[in-house]
């Protein structure tokens, strides 16, 4: 578990599922995500089980808690790739920057990764801006990398060295 001034960064808890479903079923929050919005709570529950197993094994993808409530997640999802998701009611409050500003040094120090990567939809100016502010630099772009519900999206790829 990690702490910031406003946040607790921790592993998943069963009590998170309803708040997770509220975010992962929100089409606006999921607009740039790599999967469609969750159709029902069962989809979120299955995702939760995967997250819990990954946390138990690796402790590198943190759940973001503020004022005792799950509001998102941030950290390393696979290989050296980082990412984040935040409940829409908490956008534009510096929460992702605060969380990742704590998580990134932790991951470099404890997991000893040689670098970190991230990808985003180039139309997602907020996420691209956060990544750049966190010290990531663009490495390349690709067209038609994700197809969600028949709609193709492009990707911009980032990297950060220790």
Secondary structure as UniProt FT lines:
FT   STRAND          2..3
FT   STRAND          8..10
FT   HELIX           14..16
FT   HELIX           17..24
FT   TURN            27..32
FT   HELIX           41..58
FT   STRAND          61..66
FT   TURN            67..68
FT   STRAND          69..78
FT   TURN            79..80
FT   STRAND          81..86
FT   HELIX           88..90
FT   TURN            91..92
FT   HELIX           95..110
FT   STRAND          115..120
FT   TURN            122..123
FT   HELIX           125..133
FT   TURN            134..135
FT   STRAND          137..148
FT   TURN            149..150
FT   STRAND          151..161
//
